[in-house]
Amino acid sequence: MLNYKVAVATSNLTTASTFNNVFIKLVGTDGESERTWLESIAGPLSFISGTVSSFTVSCPVSIGKLVLIEMDKKPLQIYFEDSWFPAKVEVKSPEGDTYNFPIYHWITDNEVHRFREAIALRVFEDDHRLGKDIRVQELKQRKKNYCWDVYVEGIPHCIKSEGPRDLPFEVRFSFTKEIEFNFTVDNSLEMLELKGPSDCTENWPNMDAIHRVFCRKRTKISEYVQKHWKEDAFFGYQFLNGVNPMLIQQCSVLPKNFPVSDDMVFLSGQCSLADEMEKGNIFLVDYKRLDGLKTSTINGMKQYLMAPLVLLHKTLDQLMPIAIQIPADDNPIFFPTDSEYDWLTAKIFVRSADFNEHQLNAHLLRTHLLAEVFAVSLLRNVPMVHPLYKILVPHTRYTLQINNLARGLLISETGIFTQFAACGGEGMKTLMKRLLSSVTYRSLCIPDDIVERGLEDVPNFYYRDDGLKLWDVIHRFVQGVLSFYYKDDTEVQKDSELQKWISDIFEHGFLSQADTGIPESFTTVAELVKFVTMVIFTCSGQHSAVNAGQFDDGGWMPNTPLTLQRPPPTTKGTTSEATMLQTLPAVNATVRIASTVWLLSRQSTDFVPLGQYPEEHFSEKIPCKLIQDFQGELQVLSAIINARNKSLEVPYTYLDPMVVENSVGILILGVTSTDVGLIQHYM
């Protein structure tokens, strides 16, 4: 008899254990073993969380090179059938070879489950009969589990699901994250039954009242924002290094609806707009996609969301706003030379527009919804044994459940944003459809996007500086791994699973719109490498850049009001602190959104930083070495960013690889009872 040494590792997830009997069959190129009960002296403790248990499977003759394993479990009479999450199986053959089988799959029934050896195989090189059959069956089942659905016509498609618990086990929260989520939801539901400030529909009486409510929940940067939010230099800075660095662009020609002349913005006569535009010193932020949206009604009052234009001038090492136009009937153009509250009110309308544009475009559409498309297409079209699956699956963690919750808690008819943001409801759906047309392939690739917006030489642009470095690190990693598997362009072209992945993304993510520049197929290795780099950057770094600082920017509500209760002034000299307070959102809207962005910005307890892969999907030496190199480069980049930040008054940390999560894996919730307690105490 020949003995095969089998080591079974159970995941360290809290609920990963099984007390059922576990059986295995080894299948090789020359035969297969008997179905063998994995019995040891540890008995039912052999498969508890975090354990690695060893067994022996005997065969009368060699079964050749191992291709796959079959596993199933049966409950003992004294135990109920349970769910088991094995991590991996390692088999050492009598010939001295070691085979690794990554599993990372919930086994919840007593059916036979088949798993492939870890060496990556593309469809055209998978020549074993059983291997081919498993490949087909796996994708057939996946297509049943992961179906496309349309949430709103005109936006990227999503996974079909009745709710979070309807999702397949593999893409749902861990037990730890589930408990964390449910605990906070319970607090939120308790809060909703309370009367008082969370239901207060009154305006803020003064600025001190806002401060007293939110002074207990703050960050160093939110404190800085509170002190400096009125300053023009900080207003300009946020277009570069706030949570929405995606709109500012170099201006070479003024929009026709922005009639600014030299004498309006350069009173000394030492500059001209034409000269400064030619030098590349004039920049524009245009919220034109917000124009004409139907706004929500909050507390029985019509809300206001405008589509302002902002002109900025690069002077020395900063951007300074020099004009703001809020398109409406007879509205004046506002300048820094206007009265304090005229100019401040104009900036507040810009910041409110930025909040709505950021949440639905830079954050929801460009990271969350696209990440879901990338994930669903991967899970439908690419089997576990494929190198693309191995490199991308860590970057899909929790995304489907996060987005499912977002649709229910944030943007549904009863969602927080629907109820309390200016663009909620019908306006939100209209805006989302408009926004998709702005999502081009070049705008998703930060090197192309920076050039296209003319931002190569803007000083102190840390999103650009850190983002380009991070993109390069990811690109080198992706190029190394994919070039190991794809030696020439022909291999890319004939990989039908790879082509189906990108085809589904083009159809369901970008609604088959060729003008987006999204490829419909891959023809070269270089094209594949760039697209996969974009996917990983979008799901990790880009999401962090537009998410992690939400409370930093918005914890002090006047800096980022979610909605406004009065229209912009039509006559200069009519504003004051009193009119500003009447314009800002009411107490209840402020409370709900401020606490939501606090929770959106939180790092979850089972956070996995970029480049860390607890699940070992690769086994070949070169990809494993490339992962180590990738991790090393990310550590170096983190050190560079941290060294730079020590000299900055406002550190930019959102693209530090040590705080960037591998995937869109944040906790999306509402207000907690703690928030309410603070509000009740100080109001």
Buried (B, 14 or more C-beta within 10 A) or exposed (E): EBEBBBBBBBBEBBBBBBBBBBBBBBBBBEEBBEBBEBEEEEEBEBBBBEBEBBBEBEBEEBBBBBBBBBBBBEBEEEEEBBBBBBBBBBBBBBEEEEBBBBBBBBBBEEEEBBBBBBEBBBBEEBEBEBBEEBBEEBBEEBEEBBEBEEBBEBBBBBBBBEEBEEBBEBBBBBBBBBEBBEEBBEBBEEBEEBEEBBEBEEBBEEBEBBEBBBBEBBBEBBBBBBEBBBEBEBBBBBBBBBBBBBBBBBBEEBBEEBEBEBEBBBEEEEBBBEEBBEEBBBBBBBBEBBBEBBBBEBBEEEBBBBBBBBBBBBBEEBBBBBBBBBBBEEBBBBBBEBBEBBBBBBBBBBBBBBBBBBBBBBBBBBBBBBBBBBBBBBBBBBBBBBBBBBBBBBBBBBBBBBBBBBBBBBBBEEBBBBBBBBBBBEBBBBBBEBBBEBBBBBBBBBBBBBEBBBBEEBEBBBBBBBBBBBBBBBBBBBBBBBBBBBEEBEBBBEBEBBBBBBBBBBBBBBBEBEEBBBBEEBEBBBBBBBBBBBBBBBBBBBBBBBBBBBBBBBBBBBBBBBBBBBBBBEEBEEBBEEBBBBBBBBBBBBBBBBBBBBBBBBEBEBBBBBBBBEBBBBBBEEBEEBBEBBBEBBEEBBEBBEEBBEEEEBBBBBBBBBBBBBBBBBBBBBBBBBBBEBBBEBB
